[in-house]
Every structure is written in structure tokens, then in C-alpha cells.
Amino acid sequence: LFAMSDLKKQLTDDMKSAMRAKEKQRLLTIRTILAGIKQQEVDTREDVNDTAVLAILDKMAKQRRESISQFSKAGRDD
């Protein structure tokens, strides 16, 4: 049996909580994060630890900031 990282477990618990509370935006955000973590696990073929989860979150946040910047420069506000 594998051991889940504390952060990944917390995200999974938060996802369940968001589902119960019908918080659509929070649920979408958490699912996106978990999908990024799962993709990393598939790519590396190993479970991620808390450090890797933080690195994935940092990378995802950076991608979103860059997208916002590019959209702003293009005059798009969607």
C-alpha cells in the first residue's frame, strides 16, 4: 500500500468537503490541482511527496499568472 502525501490527502478531503457543500468554483479549483498532481505521478511513475505537491502548485500558479498577463496585453478580459 502506498502512503499519500499530507497535502494530497488534505486536497482530497477538501474536494469531498466542497462536493458536500456544493461549492462549484472551489471544487473545480481543487480538481484542477489534483489533476496536475496525478499527471506528475503518471509522468514520473511514482507518488509525489509534499515538496513535489508544492512545486506543482507553484508551477500551476505561475502558468496562470503568465496567462493573465498575456490576456491583459492582448486586451482580453475573459
mmJSON file of the N, C-alpha and C atoms, coordinates in Angstrom:
{"data_MODEL":{"atom_site":{
"group_PDB":["ATOM","ATOM","ATOM","ATOM","ATOM","ATOM","ATOM","ATOM","ATOM","ATOM","ATOM","ATOM","ATOM","ATOM","ATOM","ATOM","ATOM","ATOM","ATOM","ATOM","ATOM","ATOM","ATOM","ATOM","ATOM","ATOM","ATOM","ATOM","ATOM","ATOM","ATOM","ATOM","ATOM","ATOM","ATOM","ATOM","ATOM","ATOM","ATOM","ATOM","ATOM","ATOM","ATOM","ATOM","ATOM","ATOM","ATOM","ATOM","ATOM","ATOM","ATOM","ATOM","ATOM","ATOM","ATOM","ATOM","ATOM","ATOM","ATOM","ATOM","ATOM","ATOM","ATOM","ATOM","ATOM","ATOM","ATOM","ATOM","ATOM","ATOM","ATOM","ATOM","ATOM","ATOM","ATOM","ATOM","ATOM","ATOM","ATOM","ATOM","ATOM","ATOM","ATOM","ATOM","ATOM","ATOM","ATOM","ATOM","ATOM","ATOM","ATOM","ATOM","ATOM","ATOM","ATOM","ATOM","ATOM","ATOM","ATOM","ATOM","ATOM","ATOM","ATOM","ATOM","ATOM","ATOM","ATOM","ATOM","ATOM","ATOM","ATOM","ATOM","ATOM","ATOM","ATOM","ATOM","ATOM","ATOM","ATOM","ATOM","ATOM","ATOM","ATOM","ATOM","ATOM","ATOM","ATOM","ATOM","ATOM","ATOM","ATOM","ATOM","ATOM","ATOM","ATOM","ATOM","ATOM","ATOM","ATOM","ATOM","ATOM","ATOM","ATOM","ATOM","ATOM","ATOM","ATOM","ATOM","ATOM","ATOM","ATOM","ATOM","ATOM","ATOM","ATOM","ATOM","ATOM","ATOM","ATOM","ATOM","ATOM","ATOM","ATOM","ATOM","ATOM","ATOM","ATOM","ATOM","ATOM","ATOM","ATOM","ATOM","ATOM","ATOM","ATOM","ATOM","ATOM","ATOM","ATOM","ATOM","ATOM","ATOM","ATOM","ATOM","ATOM","ATOM","ATOM","ATOM","ATOM","ATOM","ATOM","ATOM","ATOM","ATOM","ATOM","ATOM","ATOM","ATOM","ATOM","ATOM","ATOM","ATOM","ATOM","ATOM","ATOM","ATOM","ATOM","ATOM","ATOM","ATOM","ATOM","ATOM","ATOM","ATOM","ATOM","ATOM","ATOM","ATOM","ATOM","ATOM","ATOM","ATOM","ATOM","ATOM","ATOM","ATOM","ATOM","ATOM","ATOM","ATOM","ATOM","ATOM","ATOM","ATOM"],
"id":[1,2,3,4,5,6,7,8,9,10,11,12,13,14,15,16,17,18,19,20,21,22,23,24,25,26,27,28,29,30,31,32,33,34,35,36,37,38,39,40,41,42,43,44,45,46,47,48,49,50,51,52,53,54,55,56,57,58,59,60,61,62,63,64,65,66,67,68,69,70,71,72,73,74,75,76,77,78,79,80,81,82,83,84,85,86,87,88,89,90,91,92,93,94,95,96,97,98,99,100,101,102,103,104,105,106,107,108,109,110,111,112,113,114,115,116,117,118,119,120,121,122,123,124,125,126,127,128,129,130,131,132,133,134,135,136,137,138,139,140,141,142,143,144,145,146,147,148,149,150,151,152,153,154,155,156,157,158,159,160,161,162,163,164,165,166,167,168,169,170,171,172,173,174,175,176,177,178,179,180,181,182,183,184,185,186,187,188,189,190,191,192,193,194,195,196,197,198,199,200,201,202,203,204,205,206,207,208,209,210,211,212,213,214,215,216,217,218,219,220,221,222,223,224,225,226,227,228,229,230,231,232,233,234],
"type_symbol":["N","C","C","N","C","C","N","C","C","N","C","C","N","C","C","N","C","C","N","C","C","N","C","C","N","C","C","N","C","C","N","C","C","N","C","C","N","C","C","N","C","C","N","C","C","N","C","C","N","C","C","N","C","C","N","C","C","N","C","C","N","C","C","N","C","C","N","C","C","N","C","C","N","C","C","N","C","C","N","C","C","N","C","C","N","C","C","N","C","C","N","C","C","N","C","C","N","C","C","N","C","C","N","C","C","N","C","C","N","C","C","N","C","C","N","C","C","N","C","C","N","C","C","N","C","C","N","C","C","N","C","C","N","C","C","N","C","C","N","C","C","N","C","C","N","C","C","N","C","C","N","C","C","N","C","C","N","C","C","N","C","C","N","C","C","N","C","C","N","C","C","N","C","C","N","C","C","N","C","C","N","C","C","N","C","C","N","C","C","N","C","C","N","C","C","N","C","C","N","C","C","N","C","C","N","C","C","N","C","C","N","C","C","N","C","C","N","C","C","N","C","C","N","C","C","N","C","C","N","C","C","N","C","C"],
"label_atom_id":["N","CA","C","N","CA","C","N","CA","C","N","CA","C","N","CA","C","N","CA","C","N","CA","C","N","CA","C","N","CA","C","N","CA","C","N","CA","C","N","CA","C","N","CA","C","N","CA","C","N","CA","C","N","CA","C","N","CA","C","N","CA","C","N","CA","C","N","CA","C","N","CA","C","N","CA","C","N","CA","C","N","CA","C","N","CA","C","N","CA","C","N","CA","C","N","CA","C","N","CA","C","N","CA","C","N","CA","C","N","CA","C","N","CA","C","N","CA","C","N","CA","C","N","CA","C","N","CA","C","N","CA","C","N","CA","C","N","CA","C","N","CA","C","N","CA","C","N","CA","C","N","CA","C","N","CA","C","N","CA","C","N","CA","C","N","CA","C","N","CA","C","N","CA","C","N","CA","C","N","CA","C","N","CA","C","N","CA","C","N","CA","C","N","CA","C","N","CA","C","N","CA","C","N","CA","C","N","CA","C","N","CA","C","N","CA","C","N","CA","C","N","CA","C","N","CA","C","N","CA","C","N","CA","C","N","CA","C","N","CA","C","N","CA","C","N","CA","C","N","CA","C","N","CA","C","N","CA","C","N","CA","C","N","CA","C","N","CA","C","N","CA","C"],
"label_alt_id":[null,null,null,null,null,null,null,null,null,null,null,null,null,null,null,null,null,null,null,null,null,null,null,null,null,null,null,null,null,null,null,null,null,null,null,null,null,null,null,null,null,null,null,null,null,null,null,null,null,null,null,null,null,null,null,null,null,null,null,null,null,null,null,null,null,null,null,null,null,null,null,null,null,null,null,null,null,null,null,null,null,null,null,null,null,null,null,null,null,null,null,null,null,null,null,null,null,null,null,null,null,null,null,null,null,null,null,null,null,null,null,null,null,null,null,null,null,null,null,null,null,null,null,null,null,null,null,null,null,null,null,null,null,null,null,null,null,null,null,null,null,null,null,null,null,null,null,null,null,null,null,null,null,null,null,null,null,null,null,null,null,null,null,null,null,null,null,null,null,null,null,null,null,null,null,null,null,null,null,null,null,null,null,null,null,null,null,null,null,null,null,null,null,null,null,null,null,null,null,null,null,null,null,null,null,null,null,null,null,null,null,null,null,null,null,null,null,null,null,null,null,null,null,null,null,null,null,null,null,null,null,null,null,null],
"label_comp_id":["LEU","LEU","LEU","PHE","PHE","PHE","ALA","ALA","ALA","MET","MET","MET","SER","SER","SER","ASP","ASP","ASP","LEU","LEU","LEU","LYS","LYS","LYS","LYS","LYS","LYS","GLN","GLN","GLN","LEU","LEU","LEU","THR","THR","THR","ASP","ASP","ASP","ASP","ASP","ASP","MET","MET","MET","LYS","LYS","LYS","SER","SER","SER","ALA","ALA","ALA","MET","MET","MET","ARG","ARG","ARG","ALA","ALA","ALA","LYS","LYS","LYS","GLU","GLU","GLU","LYS","LYS","LYS","GLN","GLN","GLN","ARG","ARG","ARG","LEU","LEU","LEU","LEU","LEU","LEU","THR","THR","THR","ILE","ILE","ILE","ARG","ARG","ARG","THR","THR","THR","ILE","ILE","ILE","LEU","LEU","LEU","ALA","ALA","ALA","GLY","GLY","GLY","ILE","ILE","ILE","LYS","LYS","LYS","GLN","GLN","GLN","GLN","GLN","GLN","GLU","GLU","GLU","VAL","VAL","VAL","ASP","ASP","ASP","THR","THR","THR","ARG","ARG","ARG","GLU","GLU","GLU","ASP","ASP","ASP","VAL","VAL","VAL","ASN","ASN","ASN","ASP","ASP","ASP","THR","THR","THR","ALA","ALA","ALA","VAL","VAL","VAL","LEU","LEU","LEU","ALA","ALA","ALA","ILE","ILE","ILE","LEU","LEU","LEU","ASP","ASP","ASP","LYS","LYS","LYS","MET","MET","MET","ALA","ALA","ALA","LYS","LYS","LYS","GLN","GLN","GLN","ARG","ARG","ARG","ARG","ARG","ARG","GLU","GLU","GLU","SER","SER","SER","ILE","ILE","ILE","SER","SER","SER","GLN","GLN","GLN","PHE","PHE","PHE","SER","SER","SER","LYS","LYS","LYS","ALA","ALA","ALA","GLY","GLY","GLY","ARG","ARG","ARG","ASP","ASP","ASP","ASP","ASP","ASP"],
"label_asym_id":["A","A","A","A","A","A","A","A","A","A","A","A","A","A","A","A","A","A","A","A","A","A","A","A","A","A","A","A","A","A","A","A","A","A","A","A","A","A","A","A","A","A","A","A","A","A","A","A","A","A","A","A","A","A","A","A","A","A","A","A","A","A","A","A","A","A","A","A","A","A","A","A","A","A","A","A","A","A","A","A","A","A","A","A","A","A","A","A","A","A","A","A","A","A","A","A","A","A","A","A","A","A","A","A","A","A","A","A","A","A","A","A","A","A","A","A","A","A","A","A","A","A","A","A","A","A","A","A","A","A","A","A","A","A","A","A","A","A","A","A","A","A","A","A","A","A","A","A","A","A","A","A","A","A","A","A","A","A","A","A","A","A","A","A","A","A","A","A","A","A","A","A","A","A","A","A","A","A","A","A","A","A","A","A","A","A","A","A","A","A","A","A","A","A","A","A","A","A","A","A","A","A","A","A","A","A","A","A","A","A","A","A","A","A","A","A","A","A","A","A","A","A","A","A","A","A","A","A","A","A","A","A","A","A"],
"label_entity_id":["1","1","1","1","1","1","1","1","1","1","1","1","1","1","1","1","1","1","1","1","1","1","1","1","1","1","1","1","1","1","1","1","1","1","1","1","1","1","1","1","1","1","1","1","1","1","1","1","1","1","1","1","1","1","1","1","1","1","1","1","1","1","1","1","1","1","1","1","1","1","1","1","1","1","1","1","1","1","1","1","1","1","1","1","1","1","1","1","1","1","1","1","1","1","1","1","1","1","1","1","1","1","1","1","1","1","1","1","1","1","1","1","1","1","1","1","1","1","1","1","1","1","1","1","1","1","1","1","1","1","1","1","1","1","1","1","1","1","1","1","1","1","1","1","1","1","1","1","1","1","1","1","1","1","1","1","1","1","1","1","1","1","1","1","1","1","1","1","1","1","1","1","1","1","1","1","1","1","1","1","1","1","1","1","1","1","1","1","1","1","1","1","1","1","1","1","1","1","1","1","1","1","1","1","1","1","1","1","1","1","1","1","1","1","1","1","1","1","1","1","1","1","1","1","1","1","1","1","1","1","1","1","1","1"],
"label_seq_id":[1,1,1,2,2,2,3,3,3,4,4,4,5,5,5,6,6,6,7,7,7,8,8,8,9,9,9,10,10,10,11,11,11,12,12,12,13,13,13,14,14,14,15,15,15,16,16,16,17,17,17,18,18,18,19,19,19,20,20,20,21,21,21,22,22,22,23,23,23,24,24,24,25,25,25,26,26,26,27,27,27,28,28,28,29,29,29,30,30,30,31,31,31,32,32,32,33,33,33,34,34,34,35,35,35,36,36,36,37,37,37,38,38,38,39,39,39,40,40,40,41,41,41,42,42,42,43,43,43,44,44,44,45,45,45,46,46,46,47,47,47,48,48,48,49,49,49,50,50,50,51,51,51,52,52,52,53,53,53,54,54,54,55,55,55,56,56,56,57,57,57,58,58,58,59,59,59,60,60,60,61,61,61,62,62,62,63,63,63,64,64,64,65,65,65,66,66,66,67,67,67,68,68,68,69,69,69,70,70,70,71,71,71,72,72,72,73,73,73,74,74,74,75,75,75,76,76,76,77,77,77,78,78,78],
"pdbx_PDB_ins_code":[null,null,null,null,null,null,null,null,null,null,null,null,null,null,null,null,null,null,null,null,null,null,null,null,null,null,null,null,null,null,null,null,null,null,null,null,null,null,null,null,null,null,null,null,null,null,null,null,null,null,null,null,null,null,null,null,null,null,null,null,null,null,null,null,null,null,null,null,null,null,null,null,null,null,null,null,null,null,null,null,null,null,null,null,null,null,null,null,null,null,null,null,null,null,null,null,null,null,null,null,null,null,null,null,null,null,null,null,null,null,null,null,null,null,null,null,null,null,null,null,null,null,null,null,null,null,null,null,null,null,null,null,null,null,null,null,null,null,null,null,null,null,null,null,null,null,null,null,null,null,null,null,null,null,null,null,null,null,null,null,null,null,null,null,null,null,null,null,null,null,null,null,null,null,null,null,null,null,null,null,null,null,null,null,null,null,null,null,null,null,null,null,null,null,null,null,null,null,null,null,null,null,null,null,null,null,null,null,null,null,null,null,null,null,null,null,null,null,null,null,null,null,null,null,null,null,null,null,null,null,null,null,null,null],
"Cartn_x":[0.843,0.0,0.884,0.445,1.257,0.793,1.705,1.377,1.121,-0.022,-0.37,0.278,0.771,1.363,0.282,0.71,-0.234,-1.02,-0.326,-1.007,-2.007,-1.634,-2.547,-3.773,-3.566,-4.689,-5.583,-4.985,-5.756,-6.583,-5.981,-6.702,-7.875,-7.666,-8.732,-9.872,-9.515,-10.526,-11.281,-10.532,-11.152,-12.091,-11.721,-12.564,-13.901,-13.827,-15.044,-15.916,-15.275,-15.99,-16.674,-15.968,-16.532,-17.699,-17.591,-18.691,-19.942,-19.755,-20.883,-21.545,-20.699,-21.204,-21.663,-21.512,-21.898,-21.203,-19.901,-19.098,-18.41,-19.077,-18.625,-17.24,-16.997,-15.716,-14.562,-14.779,-13.747,-13.479,-14.539,-14.409,-13.614,-13.927,-13.216,-11.727,-11.422,-10.031,-9.27,-9.868,-9.208,-9.025,-10.033,-9.917,-8.802,-8.656,-7.582,-6.22,-6.089,-4.834,-4.556,-5.568,-5.382,-5.044,-5.616,-5.293,-3.832,-3.329,-1.917,-1.002,-1.395,-0.628,-0.649,-1.82,-1.959,-1.118,-1.111,-0.311,1.174,1.627,3.024,3.336,2.401,2.602,2.662,1.825,1.827,3.129,3.541,4.77,6.006,6.087,7.279,7.134,5.914,5.594,5.94,5.752,5.944,5.034,4.699,3.848,4.605,3.882,4.521,4.516,5.526,5.579,5.128,5.108,4.631,5.458,6.768,7.634,7.258,7.0,6.604,5.242,4.325,2.998,3.15,3.985,4.213,4.836,5.761,6.383,5.344,4.451,3.387,2.461,2.087,1.221,1.89,3.182,3.937,3.95,4.185,4.221,2.856,1.792,0.444,0.088,0.452,0.177,0.933,2.182,2.986,2.353,1.879,1.223,-0.004,-0.787,-1.991,-1.635,-0.592,-0.169,0.296,1.044,1.511,0.339,-0.649,-1.831,-2.588,-2.752,-3.443,-2.687,-1.377,-0.556,-0.718,-0.678,-0.817,-2.206,-3.228,-4.591,-4.747,-4.157,-4.23,-3.534,-2.363,-1.616,-2.386,-3.166,-3.944,-5.263,-5.515,-6.749,-7.968,-7.748,-8.868,-9.101,-10.344,-10.646,-11.44,-11.383,-12.059,-11.067],
"Cartn_y":[-1.189,0.0,1.246,2.274,3.484,4.513,5.384,6.445,7.737,8.347,9.579,10.749,11.723,12.888,13.62,14.332,15.048,16.093,16.815,17.843,17.236,16.13,15.467,14.955,14.404,13.93,15.101,16.214,17.397,17.9,17.909,18.33,17.404,16.11,15.136,15.351,15.579,15.849,17.152,18.173,19.455,19.297,18.432,18.191,17.584,16.611,15.979,17.001,17.853,18.896,19.867,20.256,21.172,20.518,19.215,18.493,18.519,18.231,18.198,19.569,20.62,21.986,22.591,21.844,22.305,23.613,23.7,24.877,24.598,24.964,24.601,25.149,26.424,27.039,26.411,26.209,25.581,24.159,23.428,22.054,22.014,22.911,22.97,23.237,24.168,24.521,23.331,22.677,21.537,20.39,20.14,19.073,19.371,20.641,21.03,20.76,21.091,20.848,19.35,18.573,17.122,16.497,17.046,16.543,16.816,17.982,18.306,17.371,17.056,16.122,14.738,14.304,12.977,12.891,13.964,13.985,13.822,14.495,14.38,12.941,12.319,10.936,9.988,10.221,9.378,9.57,10.836,11.138,10.528,10.605,10.114,8.677,8.157,6.8,6.573,7.622,7.482,8.47,8.14,9.024,10.291,11.401,12.672,12.872,13.577,13.934,15.391,15.886,17.253,18.291,18.092,19.021,19.078,17.922,17.864,18.519,18.325,18.954,20.47,20.992,22.444,22.947,22.178,22.556,22.58,21.608,21.548,22.757,23.074,24.236,25.528,25.649,26.835,26.965,25.853,25.846,26.219,25.652,25.945,27.423,27.963,29.374,30.271,29.922,30.699,30.673,29.502,29.394,30.299,30.319,31.161,32.636,33.033,34.433,34.855,33.973,34.287,34.399,33.523,33.578,34.888,35.282,36.541,37.704,37.676,38.731,38.801,37.623,37.592,38.064,37.644,38.07,39.576,40.114,41.558,42.33,41.878,42.544,42.525,41.474,41.34,42.092,42.711,43.464,42.611,41.359,40.472,40.418,40.443,40.388,39.142,38.133,36.868,35.988],
"Cartn_z":[0.0,0.0,0.0,-0.696,-0.777,0.251,0.622,1.569,0.794,1.035,0.349,1.08,0.322,0.966,1.765,2.794,3.654,2.859,1.979,1.194,0.222,-0.393,-1.334,-0.587,0.597,1.413,1.804,2.174,2.551,1.363,0.18,-1.024,-1.317,-1.154,-1.387,-0.39,0.868,1.894,1.579,1.141,0.786,-0.407,-1.352,-2.516,-2.066,-1.179,-0.671,0.059,0.827,1.565,0.601,-0.451,-1.453,-2.185,-2.437,-3.09,-2.212,-0.918,0.009,0.138,0.124,0.291,-1.036,-2.118,-3.455,-3.841,-3.491,-3.841,-5.175,-6.258,-7.599,-7.947,-7.655,-8.023,-7.238,-5.949,-5.097,-5.565,-5.887,-6.368,-7.669,-8.598,-9.879,-9.656,-8.775,-8.482,-7.893,-6.92,-6.273,-7.261,-8.086,-9.087,-10.087,-10.46,-11.376,-10.744,-9.482,-8.763,-8.673,-8.303,-8.191,-9.547,-10.621,-11.961,-12.292,-11.893,-12.109,-11.332,-10.118,-9.288,-9.919,-10.35,-10.973,-12.243,-13.034,-14.26,-13.939,-12.897,-12.471,-12.055,-11.327,-10.885,-12.086,-13.075,-14.274,-15.051,-15.185,-15.931,-15.283,-13.954,-13.253,-12.77,-12.827,-12.369,-10.899,-10.095,-8.646,-7.922,-6.681,-5.89,-5.542,-5.486,-5.146,-3.635,-3.146,-1.73,-1.578,-0.362,-0.124,-0.872,-0.95,-1.663,-3.132,-3.728,-5.133,-5.342,-4.399,-4.498,-4.498,-3.617,-3.565,-4.866,-5.434,-6.706,-7.825,-7.833,-8.847,-8.694,-7.459,-7.203,-7.658,-7.378,-7.78,-9.304,-9.98,-11.445,-12.027,-11.461,-11.946,-11.732,-10.575,-10.283,-11.262,-11.543,-12.483,-13.877,-14.313,-15.621,-15.673,-14.61,-14.582,-14.604,-13.842,-13.842,-15.227,-15.921,-17.269,-18.237,-18.099,-18.963,-18.751,-17.495,-17.188,-17.822,-17.709,-18.288,-19.806,-20.45,-21.905,-22.342,-21.626,-21.962,-21.788,-20.717,-20.47,-21.575,-21.988,-23.049,-24.365,-24.58,-25.816,-25.73,-24.564,-24.407,-24.138,-23.769,-23.48,-21.975,-21.589,-20.158,-19.788,-20.631,-20.316,-19.627],
"occupancy":[1.0,1.0,1.0,1.0,1.0,1.0,1.0,1.0,1.0,1.0,1.0,1.0,1.0,1.0,1.0,1.0,1.0,1.0,1.0,1.0,1.0,1.0,1.0,1.0,1.0,1.0,1.0,1.0,1.0,1.0,1.0,1.0,1.0,1.0,1.0,1.0,1.0,1.0,1.0,1.0,1.0,1.0,1.0,1.0,1.0,1.0,1.0,1.0,1.0,1.0,1.0,1.0,1.0,1.0,1.0,1.0,1.0,1.0,1.0,1.0,1.0,1.0,1.0,1.0,1.0,1.0,1.0,1.0,1.0,1.0,1.0,1.0,1.0,1.0,1.0,1.0,1.0,1.0,1.0,1.0,1.0,1.0,1.0,1.0,1.0,1.0,1.0,1.0,1.0,1.0,1.0,1.0,1.0,1.0,1.0,1.0,1.0,1.0,1.0,1.0,1.0,1.0,1.0,1.0,1.0,1.0,1.0,1.0,1.0,1.0,1.0,1.0,1.0,1.0,1.0,1.0,1.0,1.0,1.0,1.0,1.0,1.0,1.0,1.0,1.0,1.0,1.0,1.0,1.0,1.0,1.0,1.0,1.0,1.0,1.0,1.0,1.0,1.0,1.0,1.0,1.0,1.0,1.0,1.0,1.0,1.0,1.0,1.0,1.0,1.0,1.0,1.0,1.0,1.0,1.0,1.0,1.0,1.0,1.0,1.0,1.0,1.0,1.0,1.0,1.0,1.0,1.0,1.0,1.0,1.0,1.0,1.0,1.0,1.0,1.0,1.0,1.0,1.0,1.0,1.0,1.0,1.0,1.0,1.0,1.0,1.0,1.0,1.0,1.0,1.0,1.0,1.0,1.0,1.0,1.0,1.0,1.0,1.0,1.0,1.0,1.0,1.0,1.0,1.0,1.0,1.0,1.0,1.0,1.0,1.0,1.0,1.0,1.0,1.0,1.0,1.0,1.0,1.0,1.0,1.0,1.0,1.0,1.0,1.0,1.0,1.0,1.0,1.0,1.0,1.0,1.0,1.0,1.0,1.0],
"B_iso_or_equiv":[0.0,0.0,0.0,0.0,0.0,0.0,0.0,0.0,0.0,0.0,0.0,0.0,0.0,0.0,0.0,0.0,0.0,0.0,0.0,0.0,0.0,0.0,0.0,0.0,0.0,0.0,0.0,0.0,0.0,0.0,0.0,0.0,0.0,0.0,0.0,0.0,0.0,0.0,0.0,0.0,0.0,0.0,0.0,0.0,0.0,0.0,0.0,0.0,0.0,0.0,0.0,0.0,0.0,0.0,0.0,0.0,0.0,0.0,0.0,0.0,0.0,0.0,0.0,0.0,0.0,0.0,0.0,0.0,0.0,0.0,0.0,0.0,0.0,0.0,0.0,0.0,0.0,0.0,0.0,0.0,0.0,0.0,0.0,0.0,0.0,0.0,0.0,0.0,0.0,0.0,0.0,0.0,0.0,0.0,0.0,0.0,0.0,0.0,0.0,0.0,0.0,0.0,0.0,0.0,0.0,0.0,0.0,0.0,0.0,0.0,0.0,0.0,0.0,0.0,0.0,0.0,0.0,0.0,0.0,0.0,0.0,0.0,0.0,0.0,0.0,0.0,0.0,0.0,0.0,0.0,0.0,0.0,0.0,0.0,0.0,0.0,0.0,0.0,0.0,0.0,0.0,0.0,0.0,0.0,0.0,0.0,0.0,0.0,0.0,0.0,0.0,0.0,0.0,0.0,0.0,0.0,0.0,0.0,0.0,0.0,0.0,0.0,0.0,0.0,0.0,0.0,0.0,0.0,0.0,0.0,0.0,0.0,0.0,0.0,0.0,0.0,0.0,0.0,0.0,0.0,0.0,0.0,0.0,0.0,0.0,0.0,0.0,0.0,0.0,0.0,0.0,0.0,0.0,0.0,0.0,0.0,0.0,0.0,0.0,0.0,0.0,0.0,0.0,0.0,0.0,0.0,0.0,0.0,0.0,0.0,0.0,0.0,0.0,0.0,0.0,0.0,0.0,0.0,0.0,0.0,0.0,0.0,0.0,0.0,0.0,0.0,0.0,0.0,0.0,0.0,0.0,0.0,0.0,0.0],
"pdbx_formal_charge":[null,null,null,null,null,null,null,null,null,null,null,null,null,null,null,null,null,null,null,null,null,null,null,null,null,null,null,null,null,null,null,null,null,null,null,null,null,null,null,null,null,null,null,null,null,null,null,null,null,null,null,null,null,null,null,null,null,null,null,null,null,null,null,null,null,null,null,null,null,null,null,null,null,null,null,null,null,null,null,null,null,null,null,null,null,null,null,null,null,null,null,null,null,null,null,null,null,null,null,null,null,null,null,null,null,null,null,null,null,null,null,null,null,null,null,null,null,null,null,null,null,null,null,null,null,null,null,null,null,null,null,null,null,null,null,null,null,null,null,null,null,null,null,null,null,null,null,null,null,null,null,null,null,null,null,null,null,null,null,null,null,null,null,null,null,null,null,null,null,null,null,null,null,null,null,null,null,null,null,null,null,null,null,null,null,null,null,null,null,null,null,null,null,null,null,null,null,null,null,null,null,null,null,null,null,null,null,null,null,null,null,null,null,null,null,null,null,null,null,null,null,null,null,null,null,null,null,null,null,null,null,null,null,null],
"auth_seq_id":[1,1,1,2,2,2,3,3,3,4,4,4,5,5,5,6,6,6,7,7,7,8,8,8,9,9,9,10,10,10,11,11,11,12,12,12,13,13,13,14,14,14,15,15,15,16,16,16,17,17,17,18,18,18,19,19,19,20,20,20,21,21,21,22,22,22,23,23,23,24,24,24,25,25,25,26,26,26,27,27,27,28,28,28,29,29,29,30,30,30,31,31,31,32,32,32,33,33,33,34,34,34,35,35,35,36,36,36,37,37,37,38,38,38,39,39,39,40,40,40,41,41,41,42,42,42,43,43,43,44,44,44,45,45,45,46,46,46,47,47,47,48,48,48,49,49,49,50,50,50,51,51,51,52,52,52,53,53,53,54,54,54,55,55,55,56,56,56,57,57,57,58,58,58,59,59,59,60,60,60,61,61,61,62,62,62,63,63,63,64,64,64,65,65,65,66,66,66,67,67,67,68,68,68,69,69,69,70,70,70,71,71,71,72,72,72,73,73,73,74,74,74,75,75,75,76,76,76,77,77,77,78,78,78],
"auth_comp_id":["LEU","LEU","LEU","PHE","PHE","PHE","ALA","ALA","ALA","MET","MET","MET","SER","SER","SER","ASP","ASP","ASP","LEU","LEU","LEU","LYS","LYS","LYS","LYS","LYS","LYS","GLN","GLN","GLN","LEU","LEU","LEU","THR","THR","THR","ASP","ASP","ASP","ASP","ASP","ASP","MET","MET","MET","LYS","LYS","LYS","SER","SER","SER","ALA","ALA","ALA","MET","MET","MET","ARG","ARG","ARG","ALA","ALA","ALA","LYS","LYS","LYS","GLU","GLU","GLU","LYS","LYS","LYS","GLN","GLN","GLN","ARG","ARG","ARG","LEU","LEU","LEU","LEU","LEU","LEU","THR","THR","THR","ILE","ILE","ILE","ARG","ARG","ARG","THR","THR","THR","ILE","ILE","ILE","LEU","LEU","LEU","ALA","ALA","ALA","GLY","GLY","GLY","ILE","ILE","ILE","LYS","LYS","LYS","GLN","GLN","GLN","GLN","GLN","GLN","GLU","GLU","GLU","VAL","VAL","VAL","ASP","ASP","ASP","THR","THR","THR","ARG","ARG","ARG","GLU","GLU","GLU","ASP","ASP","ASP","VAL","VAL","VAL","ASN","ASN","ASN","ASP","ASP","ASP","THR","THR","THR","ALA","ALA","ALA","VAL","VAL","VAL","LEU","LEU","LEU","ALA","ALA","ALA","ILE","ILE","ILE","LEU","LEU","LEU","ASP","ASP","ASP","LYS","LYS","LYS","MET","MET","MET","ALA","ALA","ALA","LYS","LYS","LYS","GLN","GLN","GLN","ARG","ARG","ARG","ARG","ARG","ARG","GLU","GLU","GLU","SER","SER","SER","ILE","ILE","ILE","SER","SER","SER","GLN","GLN","GLN","PHE","PHE","PHE","SER","SER","SER","LYS","LYS","LYS","ALA","ALA","ALA","GLY","GLY","GLY","ARG","ARG","ARG","ASP","ASP","ASP","ASP","ASP","ASP"],
"auth_asym_id":["A","A","A","A","A","A","A","A","A","A","A","A","A","A","A","A","A","A","A","A","A","A","A","A","A","A","A","A","A","A","A","A","A","A","A","A","A","A","A","A","A","A","A","A","A","A","A","A","A","A","A","A","A","A","A","A","A","A","A","A","A","A","A","A","A","A","A","A","A","A","A","A","A","A","A","A","A","A","A","A","A","A","A","A","A","A","A","A","A","A","A","A","A","A","A","A","A","A","A","A","A","A","A","A","A","A","A","A","A","A","A","A","A","A","A","A","A","A","A","A","A","A","A","A","A","A","A","A","A","A","A","A","A","A","A","A","A","A","A","A","A","A","A","A","A","A","A","A","A","A","A","A","A","A","A","A","A","A","A","A","A","A","A","A","A","A","A","A","A","A","A","A","A","A","A","A","A","A","A","A","A","A","A","A","A","A","A","A","A","A","A","A","A","A","A","A","A","A","A","A","A","A","A","A","A","A","A","A","A","A","A","A","A","A","A","A","A","A","A","A","A","A","A","A","A","A","A","A","A","A","A","A","A","A"],
"auth_atom_id":["N","CA","C","N","CA","C","N","CA","C","N","CA","C","N","CA","C","N","CA","C","N","CA","C","N","CA","C","N","CA","C","N","CA","C","N","CA","C","N","CA","C","N","CA","C","N","CA","C","N","CA","C","N","CA","C","N","CA","C","N","CA","C","N","CA","C","N","CA","C","N","CA","C","N","CA","C","N","CA","C","N","CA","C","N","CA","C","N","CA","C","N","CA","C","N","CA","C","N","CA","C","N","CA","C","N","CA","C","N","CA","C","N","CA","C","N","CA","C","N","CA","C","N","CA","C","N","CA","C","N","CA","C","N","CA","C","N","CA","C","N","CA","C","N","CA","C","N","CA","C","N","CA","C","N","CA","C","N","CA","C","N","CA","C","N","CA","C","N","CA","C","N","CA","C","N","CA","C","N","CA","C","N","CA","C","N","CA","C","N","CA","C","N","CA","C","N","CA","C","N","CA","C","N","CA","C","N","CA","C","N","CA","C","N","CA","C","N","CA","C","N","CA","C","N","CA","C","N","CA","C","N","CA","C","N","CA","C","N","CA","C","N","CA","C","N","CA","C","N","CA","C","N","CA","C","N","CA","C","N","CA","C","N","CA","C","N","CA","C","N","CA","C"],
"pdbx_PDB_model_num":[1,1,1,1,1,1,1,1,1,1,1,1,1,1,1,1,1,1,1,1,1,1,1,1,1,1,1,1,1,1,1,1,1,1,1,1,1,1,1,1,1,1,1,1,1,1,1,1,1,1,1,1,1,1,1,1,1,1,1,1,1,1,1,1,1,1,1,1,1,1,1,1,1,1,1,1,1,1,1,1,1,1,1,1,1,1,1,1,1,1,1,1,1,1,1,1,1,1,1,1,1,1,1,1,1,1,1,1,1,1,1,1,1,1,1,1,1,1,1,1,1,1,1,1,1,1,1,1,1,1,1,1,1,1,1,1,1,1,1,1,1,1,1,1,1,1,1,1,1,1,1,1,1,1,1,1,1,1,1,1,1,1,1,1,1,1,1,1,1,1,1,1,1,1,1,1,1,1,1,1,1,1,1,1,1,1,1,1,1,1,1,1,1,1,1,1,1,1,1,1,1,1,1,1,1,1,1,1,1,1,1,1,1,1,1,1,1,1,1,1,1,1,1,1,1,1,1,1,1,1,1,1,1,1]
}}}
